[in-house]
Amino acid sequence: MSASSPPFVRCASYSSCPACGEGSLAWDTSVDGSRCTACREVVN
């Protein structure tokens, strides 16, 4: 496996994701919305 794979965190829902950090960072979720993946910078 590649070491660059993003960590997956099991969540009850998207809102249950742990804090991502400061700024415009947000969790990228799976299709079912029940997992939190790597934090990504969100441009709105």
A tleap script that builds the chain and sets N, CA, C and O, in Angstrom:
source leaprc.protein.ff14SB
mol = sequence {
  NMET SER ALA SER SER PRO PRO PHE VAL ARG
  CYS ALA SER TYR SER SER CYS PRO ALA CYS
  GLY GLU GLY SER LEU ALA TRP ASP THR SER
  VAL ASP GLY SER ARG CYS THR ALA CYS ARG
  GLU VAL VAL CASN
}
set mol.1.N position { 0.826 -1.205 0.000 }
set mol.1.CA position { 0.000 0.000 0.000 }
set mol.1.C position { 0.862 1.257 0.000 }
set mol.1.O position { 2.012 1.236 0.438 }
set mol.2.N position { 0.310 2.314 -0.479 }
set mol.2.CA position { 1.062 3.557 -0.548 }
set mol.2.C position { 0.951 4.312 0.772 }
set mol.2.O position { -0.119 4.371 1.380 }
set mol.3.N position { 2.049 4.878 1.199 }
set mol.3.CA position { 2.064 5.622 2.454 }
set mol.3.C position { 1.333 6.957 2.310 }
set mol.3.O position { 1.050 7.628 3.302 }
set mol.4.N position { 1.034 7.329 1.084 }
set mol.4.CA position { 0.386 8.613 0.845 }
set mol.4.C position { -1.138 8.502 0.899 }
set mol.4.O position { -1.844 9.476 0.637 }
set mol.5.N position { -1.641 7.315 1.239 }
set mol.5.CA position { -3.087 7.142 1.320 }
set mol.5.C position { -3.652 7.993 2.442 }
set mol.5.O position { -3.087 8.017 3.536 }
set mol.6.N position { -4.755 8.693 2.199 }
set mol.6.CA position { -5.337 9.541 3.239 }
set mol.6.C position { -5.939 8.699 4.354 }
set mol.6.O position { -6.493 7.633 4.085 }
set mol.7.N position { -5.844 9.151 5.589 }
set mol.7.CA position { -6.420 8.420 6.713 }
set mol.7.C position { -7.942 8.479 6.680 }
set mol.7.O position { -8.532 9.505 6.340 }
set mol.8.N position { -8.566 7.359 7.039 }
set mol.8.CA position { -10.030 7.338 7.085 }
set mol.8.C position { -10.487 7.267 8.532 }
set mol.8.O position { -9.957 6.485 9.321 }
set mol.9.N position { -11.452 8.067 8.869 }
set mol.9.CA position { -11.990 8.078 10.215 }
set mol.9.C position { -13.481 7.782 10.133 }
set mol.9.O position { -14.232 8.479 9.451 }
set mol.10.N position { -13.896 6.731 10.846 }
set mol.10.CA position { -15.316 6.364 10.812 }
set mol.10.C position { -16.136 7.367 11.610 }
set mol.10.O position { -15.800 7.676 12.753 }
set mol.11.N position { -17.203 7.873 11.018 }
set mol.11.CA position { -18.031 8.862 11.693 }
set mol.11.C position { -19.499 8.469 11.580 }
set mol.11.O position { -19.904 7.822 10.615 }
set mol.12.N position { -20.276 8.856 12.552 }
set mol.12.CA position { -21.711 8.605 12.492 }
set mol.12.C position { -22.338 9.467 11.394 }
set mol.12.O position { -23.286 9.061 10.723 }
set mol.13.N position { -21.785 10.653 11.235 }
set mol.13.CA position { -22.258 11.558 10.203 }
set mol.13.C position { -21.181 12.571 9.891 }
set mol.13.O position { -20.184 12.666 10.607 }
set mol.14.N position { -21.376 13.327 8.828 }
set mol.14.CA position { -20.382 14.316 8.423 }
set mol.14.C position { -20.121 15.319 9.534 }
set mol.14.O position { -18.987 15.757 9.723 }
set mol.15.N position { -21.149 15.681 10.258 }
set mol.15.CA position { -21.020 16.679 11.317 }
set mol.15.C position { -20.254 16.134 12.515 }
set mol.15.O position { -19.865 16.888 13.407 }
set mol.16.N position { -20.037 14.813 12.531 }
set mol.16.CA position { -19.320 14.195 13.640 }
set mol.16.C position { -17.818 14.154 13.404 }
set mol.16.O position { -17.066 13.673 14.251 }
set mol.17.N position { -17.384 14.651 12.264 }
set mol.17.CA position { -15.960 14.671 11.975 }
set mol.17.C position { -15.239 15.545 12.990 }
set mol.17.O position { -15.753 16.594 13.380 }
set mol.18.N position { -14.055 15.125 13.420 }
set mol.18.CA position { -13.284 15.950 14.350 }
set mol.18.C position { -12.860 17.253 13.691 }
set mol.18.O position { -12.925 17.391 12.469 }
set mol.19.N position { -12.425 18.209 14.507 }
set mol.19.CA position { -12.031 19.509 13.982 }
set mol.19.C position { -10.899 19.360 12.972 }
set mol.19.O position { -9.969 18.579 13.175 }
set mol.20.N position { -10.988 20.106 11.901 }
set mol.20.CA position { -10.029 19.975 10.813 }
set mol.20.C position { -8.846 20.932 10.978 }
set mol.20.O position { -7.753 20.670 10.477 }
set mol.21.N position { -9.070 22.016 11.668 }
set mol.21.CA position { -8.013 23.004 11.795 }
set mol.21.C position { -8.530 24.398 11.494 }
set mol.21.O position { -9.739 24.619 11.424 }
set mol.22.N position { -7.621 25.324 11.317 }
set mol.22.CA position { -8.024 26.698 11.075 }
set mol.22.C position { -8.125 26.997 9.584 }
set mol.22.O position { -7.690 26.205 8.747 }
set mol.23.N position { -8.701 28.142 9.269 }
set mol.23.CA position { -8.784 28.555 7.875 }
set mol.23.C position { -9.890 27.846 7.125 }
set mol.23.O position { -10.895 27.445 7.711 }
set mol.24.N position { -9.699 27.693 5.828 }
set mol.24.CA position { -10.739 27.138 4.983 }
set mol.24.C position { -10.551 25.634 4.771 }
set mol.24.O position { -10.800 25.120 3.681 }
set mol.25.N position { -10.108 24.931 5.825 }
set mol.25.CA position { -9.956 23.492 5.716 }
set mol.25.C position { -11.271 22.805 6.040 }
set mol.25.O position { -12.016 23.260 6.908 }
set mol.26.N position { -11.555 21.729 5.358 }
set mol.26.CA position { -12.772 20.973 5.619 }
set mol.26.C position { -12.526 19.498 5.303 }
set mol.26.O position { -11.637 19.157 4.523 }
set mol.27.N position { -13.325 18.638 5.916 }
set mol.27.CA position { -13.186 17.206 5.672 }
set mol.27.C position { -13.783 16.833 4.329 }
set mol.27.O position { -14.850 17.307 3.939 }
set mol.28.N position { -13.056 15.963 3.633 }
set mol.28.CA position { -13.592 15.396 2.402 }
set mol.28.C position { -14.199 14.054 2.776 }
set mol.28.O position { -13.526 13.237 3.404 }
set mol.29.N position { -15.438 13.804 2.414 }
set mol.29.CA position { -16.117 12.598 2.856 }
set mol.29.C position { -16.345 11.624 1.726 }
set mol.29.O position { -16.267 11.975 0.549 }
set mol.30.N position { -16.631 10.387 2.107 }
set mol.30.CA position { -16.938 9.358 1.135 }
set mol.30.C position { -18.346 9.568 0.603 }
set mol.30.O position { -19.067 10.454 1.063 }
set mol.31.N position { -18.729 8.756 -0.360 }
set mol.31.CA position { -20.031 8.898 -1.008 }
set mol.31.C position { -21.173 8.762 -0.007 }
set mol.31.O position { -22.167 9.483 -0.089 }
set mol.32.N position { -21.028 7.835 0.939 }
set mol.32.CA position { -22.111 7.633 1.900 }
set mol.32.C position { -22.095 8.673 3.020 }
set mol.32.O position { -22.998 8.724 3.854 }
set mol.33.N position { -21.049 9.498 3.019 }
set mol.33.CA position { -20.978 10.585 3.985 }
set mol.33.C position { -20.732 10.132 5.410 }
set mol.33.O position { -20.935 10.900 6.350 }
set mol.34.N position { -20.291 8.879 5.582 }
set mol.34.CA position { -20.107 8.379 6.935 }
set mol.34.C position { -18.637 8.272 7.309 }
set mol.34.O position { -18.303 7.762 8.378 }
set mol.35.N position { -17.762 8.746 6.441 }
set mol.35.CA position { -16.346 8.705 6.759 }
set mol.35.C position { -15.717 10.069 6.549 }
set mol.35.O position { -16.087 10.821 5.648 }
set mol.36.N position { -14.752 10.363 7.411 }
set mol.36.CA position { -13.984 11.585 7.242 }
set mol.36.C position { -12.639 11.203 6.648 }
set mol.36.O position { -11.954 10.332 7.185 }
set mol.37.N position { -12.255 11.829 5.569 }
set mol.37.CA position { -10.957 11.547 4.973 }
set mol.37.C position { -10.020 12.700 5.265 }
set mol.37.O position { -10.221 13.422 6.242 }
set mol.38.N position { -9.029 12.886 4.463 }
set mol.38.CA position { -8.045 13.938 4.703 }
set mol.38.C position { -8.685 15.322 4.617 }
set mol.38.O position { -9.634 15.545 3.865 }
set mol.39.N position { -8.136 16.245 5.414 }
set mol.39.CA position { -8.608 17.628 5.359 }
set mol.39.C position { -8.158 18.267 4.047 }
set mol.39.O position { -7.024 18.069 3.610 }
set mol.40.N position { -9.031 19.017 3.437 }
set mol.40.CA position { -8.683 19.704 2.202 }
set mol.40.C position { -9.040 21.170 2.305 }
set mol.40.O position { -9.960 21.560 3.024 }
set mol.41.N position { -8.293 21.972 1.569 }
set mol.41.CA position { -8.594 23.399 1.560 }
set mol.41.C position { -9.805 23.651 0.675 }
set mol.41.O position { -9.830 23.243 -0.486 }
set mol.42.N position { -10.785 24.311 1.215 }
set mol.42.CA position { -12.018 24.568 0.486 }
set mol.42.C position { -12.034 26.003 -0.021 }
set mol.42.O position { -11.855 26.950 0.745 }
set mol.43.N position { -12.250 26.144 -1.309 }
set mol.43.CA position { -12.354 27.477 -1.889 }
set mol.43.C position { -13.816 27.742 -2.189 }
set mol.43.O position { -14.429 27.051 -3.003 }
set mol.44.N position { -14.369 28.744 -1.528 }
set mol.44.CA position { -15.793 29.006 -1.694 }
set mol.44.C position { -16.004 30.259 -2.545 }
set mol.44.O position { -17.144 30.648 -2.799 }
savepdb mol mol.pdb
quit
